[in-house]
């Protein structure tokens, strides 16, 4: 799942849960049944989970382009130079 797919999954989850909460509350209020309200909302949670949790193809419309390993070896990270620069900038301890 790419970054935009994660954002889409989050938005879908929020919209679906809010919609099922409103529908279940309305139905429970009209029927006067707390049990029916909870059953409808639980069904909505299950449906929302089935829509947003699996890695569906529409969540992968914008895949990340990773750097090829051979290309990465041509440009090593300058880790040793940074460590030396940090140690030379340290202030001497006061006595």
C-alpha positions as CSV (number, residue, x, y, z in Angstrom):
1,X,0.0,0.0,0.0
2,X,1.5,3.3,-1.0
3,X,1.2,6.7,0.8
4,X,-1.8,7.9,-1.1
5,X,-3.5,4.5,-0.6
6,X,-3.0,4.8,3.1
7,X,-4.7,8.2,3.0
8,X,-7.6,6.8,1.0
9,X,-8.0,3.8,3.4
10,X,-8.1,6.2,6.4
11,X,-10.7,8.5,4.7
12,X,-12.8,5.5,3.7
13,X,-12.7,4.1,7.2
14,X,-13.8,7.4,8.7
15,X,-16.6,7.9,6.2
16,X,-17.9,4.4,6.5
17,X,-17.9,4.3,10.3
18,X,-19.6,7.7,10.5
19,X,-22.3,6.6,8.0
20,X,-22.9,3.3,9.8
21,X,-23.1,5.1,13.1
22,X,-25.7,7.5,11.8
23,X,-27.7,4.7,10.1
24,X,-27.6,2.4,13.1
25,X,-28.6,5.2,15.5
26,X,-31.5,6.3,13.3
27,X,-32.7,2.7,12.9
28,X,-32.3,1.9,16.6
29,X,-34.2,5.1,17.6
30,X,-37.1,4.5,15.2
31,X,-37.4,0.8,16.2
32,X,-36.6,1.5,19.8
33,X,-34.1,-1.3,19.9
34,X,-30.6,-0.9,21.3
35,X,-29.8,-4.4,20.2
36,X,-30.7,-3.7,16.5
37,X,-28.6,-0.5,16.7
38,X,-25.6,-2.4,17.9
39,X,-26.0,-5.2,15.3
40,X,-26.1,-2.7,12.5
41,X,-23.1,-0.8,13.8
42,X,-21.2,-4.1,14.3
43,X,-22.0,-5.1,10.7
44,X,-20.7,-1.7,9.6
45,X,-17.5,-2.2,11.5
46,X,-17.0,-5.6,9.9
47,X,-17.7,-4.2,6.4
48,X,-15.4,-1.3,7.0
49,X,-12.6,-3.7,8.1
50,X,-13.1,-5.8,4.9
51,X,-12.8,-2.7,2.7
52,X,-9.9,-0.9,4.4
53,X,-7.6,-3.5,5.9
54,X,-6.7,-5.8,3.0
55,X,-4.2,-4.5,0.5
56,X,-6.6,-4.1,-2.4
57,X,-5.1,-3.1,-5.8
58,X,-6.8,0.3,-5.8
59,X,-4.7,1.2,-2.7
60,X,-1.5,0.7,-4.9
61,X,-2.2,3.1,-7.8
62,X,1.0,5.2,-7.0
63,X,3.8,2.7,-6.2
64,X,7.1,4.1,-4.8
65,X,10.1,4.0,-7.1
66,X,13.0,2.6,-5.1
67,X,16.6,3.2,-6.0
68,X,18.3,0.2,-7.8
69,X,20.9,-1.5,-5.5
70,X,23.6,-1.1,-8.1
71,X,22.9,2.6,-8.3
72,X,22.9,2.9,-4.5
73,X,26.4,1.4,-4.3
74,X,27.7,4.2,-6.5
75,X,26.7,6.8,-4.0
76,X,27.7,5.7,-0.5
77,X,26.6,7.6,2.6
78,X,29.3,9.8,4.1
79,X,28.9,8.4,7.7
80,X,32.5,8.6,8.8
81,X,32.9,12.2,7.8
82,X,29.9,13.3,9.8
83,X,31.1,11.5,12.9
84,X,34.5,13.2,12.8
85,X,32.8,16.6,12.3
86,X,30.6,16.1,15.3
87,X,33.4,15.0,17.6
88,X,35.6,18.0,16.6
89,X,32.8,20.5,17.4
90,X,32.4,19.3,21.0
91,X,33.3,21.8,23.6
92,X,35.9,20.8,26.2
93,X,34.5,19.9,29.6
94,X,34.8,22.7,32.2
95,X,36.6,21.9,35.4
